[in-house]
């Protein structure tokens, strides 16, 4: 390999690494240092404002944990029939399959007696297959 090519390769790789470091540093917050004066405030239950940290905690939205049911597959049942039974339509077959990939090999083959997880319906409706 010619020396010019090596030099170009080294410079290019170095630039990529530097750009990656700069962008990674933007996302990480600055380290917080506590001085001796601020540590006295914490002894009496007070806290000093820290630059870059909001003084009011952000509001959080309380959500219920997702409900997961189980269903033992009977003879003649398919993911499509279970989707209709639990979600009211047959568009959630993919959702059921993803939730049970460790238990079944394909969405069209569900062995009788298999215990499937039936999670709550996803918040967003499944994409329509019609175009």
N, C-alpha and C positions, 0 to 999 in steps of 0.2 A: 504494500500500500504506500503510495507516495506521501511524503511529509506534509504537503499541502492538504491532502485529504484527511490525514490524521488530525492536523491542527483544526480543520473545519469541523470534524466530528467532535473533538473535545470542546470547542467553543459552543457548538450547538447544544450538546448535552448539558453543559454548564448553564447556558441560558434557560433551558427548559426547567432545570432544577431550581434556579433562582426565581423564575416566574411562579412555579408551584409553591415555593416557600412564601413568597409575597402574598399570594392569594389565600393560602392557608392561614396566614397570620391575620388577615382582615377578619376572618370569621371567629377567631378565638378572642375572648375578652382579655383586656389587660389584667395583669396580676394585681391583686389588691394587697396593699401593704397597710399594716396597722401600726401607728406610732405609739409610743408609750403614753402620750396624752390621751389618745382615743381608747387605749386599753383600760384606763381608769374609769371611763364612762360606762363600760360594760359591767364593771363591778357593782354599780348602783342601779343597773337595769336600763341604762340609756344607751343609745347608739348614735354614732356620728354619721352624717351622710357620707357615702362613698361615691367618689366621682364615677360617672358612667353607669351607676346602678340606680334604677328608679326607686324613689322613696316609698311609693305606694305599690304594693304587690298587684300584679295584673289579676283581673277577674278570671276565674276559671269556670268553665261550664261543667256542671256535674252531669255525667252520663251514667246510665245504668250499665252494669256489665252485661255483655251479650249473653243471651239465654241459649244454652245448648241442650237440646233434647236428644234422645236416642230412639232408634227404631230397629226392631229385628225384622229382617226381610222375610216375607212369606212367599209362598209359591206364586209365580205370575207377576210379582211386583217388579217395577223398573224404576230407574231414577226419574223418568218422566211422570210416572203415576204418583211417585212420592212428592215430586215438585208440585203437582196439581193438588195433592192432598194437604200438604203443609203450607204452601204459599198461594194457592188459588189459581195458579197458572203454570204452564209447562216451560216457561222461559228461564227457570232457575236450575235447570239440570246441571249446567256448568258450575254453579255455586255449590251444589251438593257434591259434585264430583271432586272439586278442589278441597272441600272439607274432609273428604274421605279417601284421598289418594293413597294413604298408607294401608287402607283396608281392601280396596278394589283396584283391579288393573285397568279396566276400561269402563267408560260410562254405559256401554251397552251390555256388559256382563256383570251382573251383581249376583253372587252366589246366595242361594237360599240359606237362611240362618245367620247371615252376616249382620252384626250390630253396627248400624250407621249412625254417625253424628248428624243431627239436624239443627244447624245453627239458625239464628234469626235471619230473616231476609236482609240482603244488603241495603244500605241506605239509598243507593242510586239504583234506578231500574236497570235491568240488563239490556244490552243493545239489541235492537230489533234486527232480525235477519232479513226483513223485507227491504228492498231498495227502491 
